[in-house]
Amino acid sequence: MAKIILTTEVTGLGAAGDVVEVKNGYARNYLFPRGFATPWSRGGEKQIESIKAARAAREVASLEDAQALAQKLTSATVTIPVKAGAEGRLFGTVKAEDVAHAVEAAGLGSVDKRKVELNQHIKTTGVYQASVRLHEDVNANVEFEVVPA
């Protein structure tokens, strides 16, 4: 088992700045090459503190702000115009980044694309939902409609 420091949030593993133990192959072949983690060392305590400070700056400042933003997101439907064929099939797919940009364009607030989770691959027009992690304790479901451009 390898002891590592996460540099970004990895779903199912932990948040940035967490020290976790994973199998050697997972760390060596997946986490390290993608920049998701660094090897743990005694001098890594300073690195952990800077990662946690950066994470705190990116998060929504307070719980009240996150709850207010969550209420806005759950009450509105966002429209995402994309290129589509005659039968509604998309030329490509809708990504978390597209949802984040659409939320911001609708004037609902700023959402980090890394905090948006799509449950499925979106390759046709229609109405879908995405989950957004705004704070450690606050999640919001965003409803969005994919329409042909």
DSSP file with accessible surface (Angstrom, degrees, kcal/mol):
  #  RESIDUE AA STRUCTURE BP1 BP2  ACC     N-H-->O    O-->H-N    N-H-->O    O-->H-N    TCO  KAPPA ALPHA  PHI   PSI    X-CA   Y-CA   Z-CA
    1    1 A M              0   0  136      0, 0.0     2,-0.4     0, 0.0    22,-0.2   0.000 360.0 360.0 360.0 139.0    0.0    0.0    0.0
    2    2 A A  E     -A   22   0A  20     20,-3.7    20,-2.4    37,-0.0     2,-0.6  -0.867 360.0-140.4-106.7 136.5    1.2    3.5   -0.9
    3    3 A K  E     +A   21   0A  97     -2,-0.4    37,-2.0    18,-0.2     2,-0.3  -0.851  34.8 172.0 -95.3 123.2    0.6    6.5    1.3
    4    4 A I  E     -AB  20  39A   1     16,-3.0    16,-2.0    -2,-0.6     2,-0.5  -0.863  34.4-128.9-131.8 164.6   -0.2    9.5   -0.9
    5    5 A I  E     -AB  19  38A   0     33,-2.9    33,-2.3    -2,-0.3     2,-0.3  -0.968  28.7-133.1-113.0 121.7   -1.4   13.2   -0.6
    6    6 A L  E     - B   0  37A   0     12,-2.5    11,-3.2    -2,-0.5    31,-0.3  -0.576  18.8-173.3 -75.5 133.0   -4.3   14.0   -2.9
    7    7 A T  S    S+     0   0   35     29,-2.7     2,-0.3    -2,-0.3    30,-0.2   0.625  74.0  23.0 -99.6 -18.8   -3.8   17.2   -4.9
    8    8 A T  S    S-     0   0   40     28,-1.3     2,-0.3     7,-0.1    -1,-0.1  -0.929  98.7 -83.1-136.7 166.6   -7.4   17.3   -6.3
    9    9 A E        -     0   0   71     -2,-0.3     2,-0.5     6,-0.1     6,-0.2  -0.522  39.9-165.8 -73.5 131.0  -10.7   15.7   -5.3
   10   10 A V  B >>  -C   14   0B  15      4,-2.6     3,-2.3    -2,-0.3     4,-2.2  -0.983  26.3-117.3-119.6 119.5  -11.0   12.1   -6.4
   11   11 A T  T 34 S+     0   0  105     -2,-0.5     4,-0.0     1,-0.3    -2,-0.0  -0.313  98.0  10.0 -60.2 129.9  -14.6   10.7   -6.1
   12   12 A G  T 34 S+     0   0   89      1,-0.1    -1,-0.3    -2,-0.0     0, 0.0   0.375 126.7  62.1  84.1  -4.9  -14.7    7.8   -3.7
   13   13 A L  T <4 S-     0   0   50     -3,-2.3     2,-0.3     1,-0.3    -2,-0.2   0.743 103.9 -82.2-118.4 -48.6  -11.2    8.4   -2.4
   14   14 A G  B  <  -C   10   0B  21     -4,-2.2    -4,-2.6     6,-0.0    -1,-0.3  -0.956  39.5 -73.8 162.6-178.9  -11.0   11.9   -0.8
   15   15 A A    >   -     0   0   21     -2,-0.3     3,-2.0    -6,-0.2    -9,-0.3  -0.522  63.2 -69.3-101.7 169.7  -10.6   15.6   -1.2
   16   16 A A  T 3  S+     0   0    2      1,-0.3    -9,-0.2    -2,-0.2    -1,-0.1  -0.332 120.7  26.4 -60.3 134.2   -7.6   17.7   -1.9
   17   17 A G  T 3  S+     0   0    1    -11,-3.2    -1,-0.3     1,-0.3     2,-0.2   0.302  89.0 130.2  95.2  -8.6   -5.1   17.7    0.9
   18   18 A D    <   -     0   0   51     -3,-2.0   -12,-2.5   -12,-0.1     2,-0.6  -0.536  53.3-138.7 -78.9 144.2   -6.2   14.3    2.4
   19   19 A V  E     +A    5   0A  59    -14,-0.2     2,-0.3    -2,-0.2   -14,-0.2  -0.921  35.9 165.4-101.8 119.0   -3.6   11.7    3.1
   20   20 A V  E     -A    4   0A  27    -16,-2.0   -16,-3.0    -2,-0.6     2,-0.5  -0.888  34.9-125.6-132.3 162.2   -4.8    8.3    2.0
   21   21 A E  E     +A    3   0A 117     -2,-0.3     2,-0.3   -18,-0.2   -18,-0.2  -0.950  35.4 164.3-110.7 128.5   -3.5    4.8    1.4
   22   22 A V  E     -A    2   0A   9    -20,-2.4   -20,-3.7    -2,-0.5     2,-0.1  -0.860  45.1 -77.6-132.6 169.1   -4.1    3.2   -1.9
   23   23 A K     >  -     0   0  153     -2,-0.3     4,-2.1   -22,-0.2     5,-0.2  -0.365  42.9-117.9 -67.9 149.9   -2.6    0.2   -3.8
   24   24 A N  H  > S+     0   0   86      1,-0.2     4,-3.0     2,-0.2     5,-0.2   0.888 111.7  50.6 -57.4 -44.6    0.8    0.9   -5.4
   25   25 A G  H  > S+     0   0   25      2,-0.2     4,-2.8     1,-0.2     5,-0.4   0.884 108.2  52.2 -64.9 -38.8   -0.5    0.3   -9.0
   26   26 A Y  H  >>S+     0   0   90     -3,-0.2     5,-2.0     2,-0.2     4,-1.6   0.927 115.3  41.8 -63.7 -42.8   -3.4    2.6   -8.6
   27   27 A A  I  <>S+     0   0    1     -4,-2.1     5,-2.7     3,-0.2    -2,-0.2   0.950 120.1  42.2 -68.2 -48.6   -1.1    5.4   -7.4
   28   28 A R  I  <5S+     0   0  150     -4,-3.0    -2,-0.2    -5,-0.2    -3,-0.2   0.889 124.7  32.6 -69.2 -38.8    1.7    4.7   -9.9
   29   29 A N  I  <5S+     0   0  106     -4,-2.8    -1,-0.2    -5,-0.2    -3,-0.2   0.706 134.3  14.1 -96.2 -21.5   -0.5    4.2  -13.0
   30   30 A Y  I  X5S+     0   0   85     -4,-1.6     4,-1.2    -5,-0.4     6,-0.3   0.752 123.4  40.4-120.0 -54.8   -3.5    6.4  -12.4
   31   31 A L  I  4XS+     0   0    0     -5,-2.0     5,-2.1     1,-0.2     6,-1.0   0.931 115.9  44.4 -71.6 -47.7   -3.1    9.1   -9.7
   32   32 A F  T >4<S+     0   0   69     -5,-2.7     3,-1.3    -6,-0.2    -1,-0.2   0.944 112.2  49.4 -66.5 -47.9    0.5   10.2  -10.2
   33   33 A P  T 345S+     0   0   88      0, 0.0    -1,-0.2     0, 0.0    -2,-0.2   0.854 113.7  47.2 -62.6 -30.2    0.5   10.5  -14.0
   34   34 A R  T 3<5S-     0   0  138     -4,-1.2    -2,-0.2     1,-0.0    -3,-0.1   0.488 113.3-117.1 -89.2  -3.1   -2.8   12.6  -14.0
   35   35 A G  T < 5S+     0   0   42     -3,-1.3    -3,-0.2    -4,-0.5    -4,-0.1   0.697  77.9 126.3  77.8  18.9   -1.5   14.9  -11.2
   36   36 A F  S   <S+     0   0   56     -5,-2.1   -29,-2.7    -6,-0.3   -28,-1.3   0.668  75.0  11.2 -80.9 -17.3   -4.3   13.8   -8.8
   37   37 A A  E     -B    6   0A   5     -6,-1.0   -31,-0.2   -31,-0.3    -2,-0.2  -0.973  57.8-149.0-154.9 163.4   -1.8   12.9   -6.1
   38   38 A T  E     -B    5   0A  36    -33,-2.3   -33,-2.9    -2,-0.3    -6,-0.0  -0.946  41.2 -89.3-132.0 156.4    1.8   13.1   -4.9
   39   39 A P  E     -B    4   0A  84      0, 0.0   -35,-0.2     0, 0.0     2,-0.2  -0.351  46.3-112.1 -65.0 144.5    3.8   10.7   -2.8
   40   40 A W        +     0   0   84    -37,-2.0     2,-0.3     3,-0.0   -37,-0.1  -0.533  44.9 163.8 -77.1 141.3    3.6   11.3    1.0
   41   41 A S    >   -     0   0   59     -2,-0.2     3,-1.5     1,-0.1     4,-0.2  -0.956  52.0-102.8-147.8 169.0    6.8   12.4    2.7
   42   42 A R  T >  S+     0   0  222     -2,-0.3     3,-0.8     1,-0.3    -1,-0.1   0.843 122.5  52.7 -64.5 -32.8    7.7   14.0    6.1
   43   43 A G  T >> S+     0   0   59      1,-0.2     3,-0.7     2,-0.1     4,-0.6   0.464  85.8  89.1 -80.5  -0.4    8.1   17.4    4.3
   44   44 A G  H <>  +     0   0    1     -3,-1.5     4,-2.6     1,-0.2    -1,-0.2   0.578  61.2  86.0 -75.6  -7.5    4.6   17.1    2.8
   45   45 A E  H <> S+     0   0  100     -3,-0.8     4,-2.0     1,-0.2    -1,-0.2   0.899  90.4  48.7 -60.9 -40.3    2.9   18.7    5.8
   46   46 A K  H <> S+     0   0  180     -3,-0.7     4,-2.0     2,-0.2    -1,-0.2   0.903 111.2  50.7 -64.7 -39.2    3.6   22.2    4.3
   47   47 A Q  H  X S+     0   0   70     -4,-0.6     4,-2.3     2,-0.2    -2,-0.2   0.906 107.8  52.9 -65.4 -39.9    2.2   21.0    1.0
   48   48 A I  H  X S+     0   0    7     -4,-2.6     4,-2.5     1,-0.2     5,-0.2   0.928 108.8  49.7 -61.9 -43.5   -0.9   19.6    2.7
   49   49 A E  H  X S+     0   0  119     -4,-2.0     4,-2.1     1,-0.2    -1,-0.2   0.908 111.5  47.8 -64.3 -40.9   -1.6   23.0    4.4
   50   50 A S  H  X S+     0   0   70     -4,-2.0     4,-2.2     2,-0.2    -1,-0.2   0.895 111.9  50.3 -68.9 -35.8   -1.2   24.9    1.1
   51   51 A I  H  X S+     0   0   23     -4,-2.3     4,-2.4     2,-0.2    -2,-0.2   0.931 111.5  47.9 -66.3 -43.5   -3.5   22.4   -0.7
   52   52 A K  H  X S+     0   0   81     -4,-2.5     4,-2.3     1,-0.2    -2,-0.2   0.881 110.9  51.6 -65.9 -35.9   -6.2   22.8    2.0
   53   53 A A  H  X S+     0   0   64     -4,-2.1     4,-1.8    -5,-0.2    -1,-0.2   0.921 110.9  47.5 -66.9 -40.3   -5.9   26.6    1.9
   54   54 A A  H  X S+     0   0   46     -4,-2.2     4,-1.6     2,-0.2    -2,-0.2   0.898 111.4  51.5 -66.5 -38.6   -6.4   26.6   -1.9
   55   55 A R  H  X S+     0   0   37     -4,-2.4     4,-1.7     1,-0.2    -2,-0.2   0.921 108.6  51.0 -64.3 -41.7   -9.4   24.2   -1.5
   56   56 A A  H  < S+     0   0   61     -4,-2.3    -1,-0.2     1,-0.2    -2,-0.2   0.875 108.1  52.7 -65.0 -34.6  -11.0   26.5    1.1
   57   57 A A  H  < S+     0   0   87     -4,-1.8    -1,-0.2     1,-0.2    -2,-0.2   0.854 110.6  47.5 -70.0 -32.7  -10.6   29.5   -1.2
   58   58 A R  H  < S+     0   0  119     -4,-1.6    -1,-0.2    -5,-0.1    -2,-0.2   0.781  97.0  86.7 -77.6 -30.1  -12.3   27.7   -4.1
   59   59 A E  S  < S-     0   0   42     -4,-1.7     2,-0.1    -5,-0.2    76,-0.1  -0.288 100.4 -84.4 -68.6 157.7  -15.2   26.4   -2.0
   60   60 A V        -     0   0   39     74,-1.0    -1,-0.1     1,-0.1     6,-0.1  -0.465  48.5-120.1 -61.0 133.6  -18.3   28.5   -1.5
   61   61 A A  S    S+     0   0   90     -2,-0.1     2,-0.3    -4,-0.1    -1,-0.1   0.861  80.8  10.2 -53.8 -49.8  -17.4   30.8    1.4
   62   62 A S  S  > S-     0   0   36      1,-0.1     4,-1.9    73,-0.0     5,-0.2  -0.871  70.3-113.2-133.0 166.1  -20.0   29.8    3.9
   63   63 A L  H  > S+     0   0   54     -2,-0.3     4,-2.5     1,-0.2     5,-0.2   0.885 115.1  55.4 -64.2 -37.3  -22.7   27.2    4.4
   64   64 A E  H  > S+     0   0  128      1,-0.2     4,-2.3     2,-0.2    -1,-0.2   0.906 107.5  48.8 -64.5 -42.4  -25.5   29.9    4.1
   65   65 A D  H  > S+     0   0   90      2,-0.2     4,-2.4     1,-0.2    -1,-0.2   0.904 111.4  50.4 -63.0 -40.5  -24.2   31.0    0.7
   66   66 A A  H  X S+     0   0    0     -4,-1.9     4,-2.5     2,-0.2    -2,-0.2   0.906 110.5  48.9 -65.7 -40.2  -24.1   27.4   -0.5
   67   67 A Q  H  X S+     0   0  102     -4,-2.5     4,-2.1     2,-0.2    -1,-0.2   0.901 111.0  50.1 -67.5 -38.0  -27.6   26.7    0.7
   68   68 A A  H  X S+     0   0   50     -4,-2.3     4,-1.9     2,-0.2    -2,-0.2   0.925 112.5  47.1 -64.8 -42.0  -28.9   29.9   -1.0
   69   69 A L  H  X S+     0   0   21     -4,-2.4     4,-2.5     1,-0.2    -2,-0.2   0.902 109.9  53.8 -66.2 -38.1  -27.2   28.8   -4.2
   70   70 A A  H  X S+     0   0   11     -4,-2.5     4,-2.3     1,-0.2    -1,-0.2   0.899 106.7  51.7 -63.3 -38.9  -28.5   25.3   -3.9
   71   71 A Q  H  X S+     0   0  144     -4,-2.1     4,-1.3     1,-0.2    -1,-0.2   0.914 110.5  48.5 -65.8 -39.9  -32.1   26.7   -3.6
   72   72 A K  H  X S+     0   0  107     -4,-1.9     4,-0.7     1,-0.2    -2,-0.2   0.919 112.6  48.6 -62.0 -45.1  -31.6   28.8   -6.8
   73   73 A L  H  < S+     0   0    0     -4,-2.5    70,-0.6     1,-0.2     3,-0.5   0.880 111.1  48.1 -67.0 -38.5  -30.2   25.8   -8.7
   74   74 A T  H  < S+     0   0   81     -4,-2.3    -1,-0.2     1,-0.2    -2,-0.2   0.777 110.8  51.6 -75.0 -23.1  -33.0   23.4   -7.7
   75   75 A S  H  < S+     0   0   98     -4,-1.3     2,-0.3    -5,-0.2    -1,-0.2   0.595 104.3  65.2 -89.8  -9.1  -35.8   25.8   -8.6
   76   76 A A     <  -     0   0   26     -4,-0.7    67,-0.8    -3,-0.5     2,-0.5  -0.785  67.2-140.7-116.3 155.6  -34.6   26.7  -12.1
   77   77 A T  E     -d  143   0C  73     -2,-0.3     2,-0.3    65,-0.1    67,-0.2  -0.971  20.4-150.0-112.2 128.3  -34.2   24.8  -15.4
   78   78 A V  E     -d  144   0C   4     65,-2.3    67,-3.2    -2,-0.5     2,-0.5  -0.765   5.9-140.8 -99.7 141.9  -31.1   25.6  -17.4
   79   79 A T  E     -d  145   0C  77     -2,-0.3    67,-0.2    65,-0.2    65,-0.0  -0.886  11.9-168.5-106.1 132.3  -31.0   25.4  -21.2
   80   80 A I  E     -d  146   0C   9     65,-3.1    67,-2.1    -2,-0.5     2,-0.4  -0.939   9.6-155.1-119.7 106.1  -28.0   24.1  -23.1
   81   81 A P  E     +d  147   0C  85      0, 0.0     2,-0.3     0, 0.0    65,-0.1  -0.689  24.7 165.3 -82.0 130.3  -28.1   24.6  -26.9
   82   82 A V  E     -d  148   0C  28     65,-2.5    67,-2.7    -2,-0.4     2,-0.3  -0.942  44.4 -88.9-138.4 161.5  -25.9   22.1  -28.8
   83   83 A K        +     0   0  160     -2,-0.3     8,-2.0    65,-0.2     2,-0.3  -0.575  55.2 171.5 -71.7 130.3  -25.5   21.0  -32.4
   84   84 A A  B     -G   90   0D  25     -2,-0.3     6,-0.2     6,-0.2    40,-0.1  -0.972  28.7-119.7-142.1 155.4  -27.8   18.1  -33.0
   85   85 A G    >   -     0   0   27      4,-3.2     3,-1.4    -2,-0.3     6,-0.0  -0.128  46.2 -86.0 -82.0-175.5  -29.1   16.0  -36.0
   86   86 A A  T 3  S+     0   0  114      1,-0.3    -1,-0.1     2,-0.1    -2,-0.0   0.827 126.8  48.9 -65.5 -31.9  -32.6   15.7  -37.3
   87   87 A E  T 3  S-     0   0  182      2,-0.1    -1,-0.3     3,-0.0     3,-0.1   0.318 123.2 -98.3 -93.8   8.6  -33.5   12.9  -34.8
   88   88 A G  S <  S+     0   0   11     -3,-1.4    37,-1.8     1,-0.3     2,-0.3   0.485  76.2 140.9  91.5   1.9  -32.2   14.7  -31.8
   89   89 A R  E     -H  124   0E 147     35,-0.2    -4,-3.2     1,-0.1    -1,-0.3  -0.636  48.3-127.0 -79.7 136.8  -28.8   12.9  -31.6
   90   90 A L  E     -G   84   0E  17     33,-2.7     2,-1.4    -2,-0.3    -6,-0.2  -0.468   8.4-125.6 -83.3 152.0  -26.0   15.2  -30.6
   91   91 A F  E    S-     0   0E 154     -8,-2.0     2,-0.3    -2,-0.1    -8,-0.2  -0.701  93.4 -16.0 -90.4  79.5  -22.7   15.8  -32.5
   92   92 A G  E    S-     0   0E  51     -2,-1.4     2,-0.3    31,-0.1    -2,-0.2  -0.914  95.8 -73.6 122.2-150.9  -20.7   15.0  -29.4
   93   93 A T  E     -     0   0E  53     -2,-0.3     2,-0.5    28,-0.0    30,-0.2  -0.967  34.1-106.3-145.8 158.3  -21.8   14.9  -25.8
   94   94 A V  E     -H  122   0E   3     28,-1.6    28,-0.6    -2,-0.3     2,-0.2  -0.776  41.1-164.0 -88.3 128.1  -22.7   17.3  -23.0
   95   95 A K     >  -     0   0  109     -2,-0.5     4,-1.6    26,-0.1     3,-0.4  -0.601  35.5-103.1-108.4 170.2  -20.0   17.5  -20.4
   96   96 A A  H  > S+     0   0   25      1,-0.2     4,-2.4     2,-0.2     5,-0.2   0.860 121.5  59.7 -60.3 -34.8  -19.9   18.9  -16.8
   97   97 A E  H  > S+     0   0   77      1,-0.2     4,-2.4     2,-0.2    -1,-0.2   0.899 102.3  52.4 -61.9 -39.7  -18.1   22.0  -18.2
   98   98 A D  H  > S+     0   0   46     -3,-0.4     4,-2.2     2,-0.2    -1,-0.2   0.896 109.4  49.1 -63.8 -40.1  -21.1   22.7  -20.4
   99   99 A V  H  X S+     0   0    2     -4,-1.6     4,-2.3     2,-0.2    -2,-0.2   0.927 110.6  50.5 -65.7 -43.1  -23.5   22.5  -17.5
  100  100 A A  H  X S+     0   0    6     -4,-2.4     4,-2.0     1,-0.2    11,-0.3   0.920 111.9  47.3 -62.3 -42.3  -21.3   24.8  -15.4
  101  101 A H  H  X S+     0   0  107     -4,-2.4     4,-2.6     1,-0.2    -1,-0.2   0.890 111.1  51.7 -66.5 -38.4  -21.2   27.4  -18.2
  102  102 A A  H  X S+     0   0   13     -4,-2.2     4,-1.8     2,-0.2    -2,-0.2   0.884 108.5  50.8 -67.1 -38.4  -25.0   27.1  -18.7
  103  103 A V  H  <>S+     0   0    2     -4,-2.3     5,-1.9     2,-0.2     6,-0.5   0.927 113.4  45.5 -63.8 -43.1  -25.6   27.7  -15.0
  104  104 A E  H ><5S+     0   0  107     -4,-2.0     3,-1.3     1,-0.2    -2,-0.2   0.906 111.5  51.9 -67.9 -39.9  -23.4   30.8  -15.1
  105  105 A A  H 3<5S+     0   0   90     -4,-2.6    -1,-0.2     1,-0.3    -2,-0.2   0.821 104.2  57.9 -66.1 -29.4  -25.0   32.1  -18.4
  106  106 A A  T 3<5S-     0   0   60     -4,-1.8    -1,-0.3    -5,-0.2    -2,-0.2   0.556 115.5-117.5 -77.7  -6.7  -28.4   31.8  -16.8
  107  107 A G  T < 5S+     0   0   61     -3,-1.3    -3,-0.2    -4,-0.3    -2,-0.1   0.707  79.3 123.8  80.6  21.2  -27.3   34.1  -14.0
  108  108 A L  S   <S-     0   0   27     -5,-1.9     2,-0.2     1,-0.3    -4,-0.2   0.640  77.3 -85.7 -88.2 -15.9  -27.8   31.6  -11.2
  109  109 A G        -     0   0   27     -6,-0.5     2,-0.5    -5,-0.2    -1,-0.3  -0.725  51.5 -57.5 134.9 176.0  -24.2   31.8   -9.9
  110  110 A S        -     0   0   85     -2,-0.2     2,-0.4    -3,-0.1    -9,-0.1  -0.801  46.4-175.7 -97.3 130.1  -20.8   30.4  -10.5
  111  111 A V        -     0   0   12     -2,-0.5     2,-0.3   -11,-0.3    -7,-0.1  -0.988  26.4-123.2-126.9 133.1  -20.3   26.7  -10.3
  112  112 A D    >   -     0   0   51     -2,-0.4     3,-1.8     1,-0.1     4,-0.3  -0.595  16.1-137.7 -74.6 131.0  -16.9   24.9  -10.6
  113  113 A K  G >  S+     0   0  103     -2,-0.3     3,-1.0     1,-0.3    -1,-0.1   0.791 102.4  62.3 -62.8 -24.6  -17.0   22.3  -13.4
  114  114 A R  G 3  S+     0   0  135      1,-0.2    -1,-0.3   -17,-0.1   -17,-0.0   0.674  99.6  55.2 -74.6 -14.4  -15.1   19.8  -11.1
  115  115 A K  G <  S+     0   0   38     -3,-1.8    18,-2.1   -19,-0.1     2,-0.5   0.458  87.8  94.2 -95.2  -4.4  -18.0   19.9   -8.7
  116  116 A V  E <   -E  132   0C  10     -3,-1.0     2,-0.5    -4,-0.3    16,-0.2  -0.789  55.9-168.1 -92.6 129.2  -20.6   18.9  -11.3
  117  117 A E  E     -E  131   0C  65     14,-3.2    14,-2.4    -2,-0.5     2,-0.4  -0.974   5.9-158.5-120.7 122.4  -21.4   15.2  -11.6
  118  118 A L  E     -E  130   0C  48     -2,-0.5    12,-0.1    12,-0.2   -22,-0.1  -0.821   8.7-151.7 -96.4 137.4  -23.4   13.7  -14.5
  119  119 A N  S    S+     0   0  132     10,-0.6     2,-0.3    -2,-0.4    -1,-0.1   0.695  75.5  12.1 -80.8 -20.5  -25.1   10.4  -14.0
  120  120 A Q  S    S-     0   0  113      0, 0.0     2,-0.4     0, 0.0    -1,-0.1  -0.946  87.0 -87.0-148.9 166.9  -25.0    9.3  -17.6
  121  121 A H        -     0   0  160     -2,-0.3     2,-0.8   -28,-0.0   -26,-0.1  -0.684  41.0-143.8 -79.2 130.6  -23.6   10.2  -21.0
  122  122 A I  E     +H   94   0E   2    -28,-0.6   -28,-1.6    -2,-0.4     3,-0.0  -0.861  41.4 145.4-104.6 109.1  -25.8   12.7  -22.7
  123  123 A K  E     +     0   0E 104     -2,-0.8   -33,-2.7   -30,-0.2     2,-0.3   0.301  58.0  53.6-125.8   5.4  -26.0   12.1  -26.4
  124  124 A T  E    S-H   89   0E  56    -35,-0.2   -35,-0.2   -40,-0.1    22,-0.1  -0.936  87.3 -96.1-136.0 160.9  -29.6   13.1  -27.2
  125  125 A T  S    S+     0   0   47    -37,-1.8     2,-0.3    -2,-0.3    22,-0.2  -0.366  71.2  88.9 -71.4 156.1  -31.8   16.2  -26.7
  126  126 A G  E    S- F   0 146C  25     20,-1.7    20,-3.3    -2,-0.1     2,-0.5  -0.931  77.4 -51.4 148.6-170.8  -34.1   16.1  -23.7
  127  127 A V  E     + F   0 145C  83     -2,-0.3     2,-0.3    18,-0.2    18,-0.2  -0.885  56.0 166.8-105.7 130.4  -34.3   17.0  -20.0
  128  128 A Y  E     - F   0 144C  33     16,-3.0    16,-2.6    -2,-0.5     2,-0.4  -0.826  25.2-130.9-134.3 171.6  -31.6   15.7  -17.6
  129  129 A Q  E     - F   0 143C  98     -2,-0.3   -10,-0.6    14,-0.2     2,-0.3  -0.962  14.7-170.3-128.2 148.2  -30.3   16.2  -14.1
  130  130 A A  E     -EF 118 142C   1     12,-2.3    12,-3.2    -2,-0.4     2,-0.4  -0.963  19.9-129.6-132.3 150.5  -26.9   16.8  -12.7
  131  131 A S  E     -EF 117 141C  21    -14,-2.4   -14,-3.2    -2,-0.3     2,-0.5  -0.852  20.0-163.6-101.7 135.1  -25.6   16.8   -9.1
  132  132 A V  E     -EF 116 140C   2      8,-3.1     8,-2.6    -2,-0.4     2,-0.9  -0.981  11.7-148.3-122.4 125.2  -23.5   19.7   -7.9
  133  133 A R  E     + F   0 139C  38    -18,-2.1     6,-0.2    -2,-0.5     3,-0.1  -0.819  25.6 166.5 -91.6 106.7  -21.4   19.6   -4.7
  134  134 A L  E     -     0   0C  12      4,-1.7   -74,-1.0    -2,-0.9     2,-0.3   0.764  66.1  -4.6 -91.3 -29.4  -21.4   23.2   -3.4
  135  135 A H  E >  S- F   0 138C  36      3,-1.7     3,-0.6   -76,-0.1    -1,-0.2  -0.931  82.7 -90.6-154.6 169.6  -20.1   22.6    0.0
  136  136 A E  T 3  S+     0   0  133     -2,-0.3    -1,-0.0     1,-0.2     3,-0.0   0.856 129.4  29.7 -58.4 -33.4  -19.1   19.5    2.2
  137  137 A D  T 3  S+     0   0  122      1,-0.1     2,-0.5    -3,-0.0    -1,-0.2   0.432 111.3  75.1-105.5  -3.0  -22.7   19.4    3.5
  138  138 A V  E <   + F   0 135C  12     -3,-0.6    -3,-1.7     2,-0.0    -4,-1.7  -0.958  47.2 169.6-124.4 121.1  -24.6   20.9    0.6
  139  139 A N  E     - F   0 133C 103     -2,-0.5     2,-0.4    -6,-0.2    -6,-0.2  -0.952  12.6-164.1-120.5 146.5  -25.5   19.1   -2.7
  140  140 A A  E     - F   0 132C   3     -8,-2.6    -8,-3.1    -2,-0.4     2,-0.6  -0.978  15.1-137.6-131.1 144.4  -27.9   20.5   -5.3
  141  141 A N  E     - F   0 131C  86     -2,-0.4     2,-0.5   -10,-0.2   -10,-0.2  -0.903  19.8-158.9 -99.8 123.6  -29.7   18.8   -8.2
  142  142 A V  E     - F   0 130C   0    -12,-3.2   -12,-2.3    -2,-0.6     2,-0.5  -0.897   3.7-151.3-104.3 127.6  -29.7   21.0  -11.4
  143  143 A E  E     +dF  77 129C  74    -67,-0.8   -65,-2.3   -70,-0.6     2,-0.3  -0.850  22.2 176.3 -97.1 130.3  -32.3   20.3  -14.0
  144  144 A F  E     -dF  78 128C   0    -16,-2.6   -16,-3.0    -2,-0.5     2,-0.5  -0.971  22.8-142.1-136.9 150.7  -31.2   21.2  -17.5
  145  145 A E  E     -dF  79 127C  79    -67,-3.2   -65,-3.1    -2,-0.3     2,-0.6  -0.951  10.0-147.9-114.7 127.4  -32.7   20.8  -21.0
  146  146 A V  E     +dF  80 126C   2    -20,-3.3   -20,-1.7    -2,-0.5   -67,-0.1  -0.847  26.6 176.3 -94.4 118.2  -30.5   20.0  -24.0
  147  147 A V  E     -d   81   0C  36    -67,-2.1   -65,-2.5    -2,-0.6     2,-0.1  -0.905  36.1 -97.3-123.1 153.4  -32.0   21.6  -27.1
  148  148 A P  E      d   82   0C  80      0, 0.0   -65,-0.2     0, 0.0   -58,-0.0  -0.458 360.0 360.0 -68.3 139.7  -30.8   21.8  -30.7
  149  149 A A              0   0  101    -67,-2.7   -65,-0.2    -2,-0.1   -69,-0.0  -0.465 360.0 360.0 -79.1 360.0  -28.8   25.0  -31.5
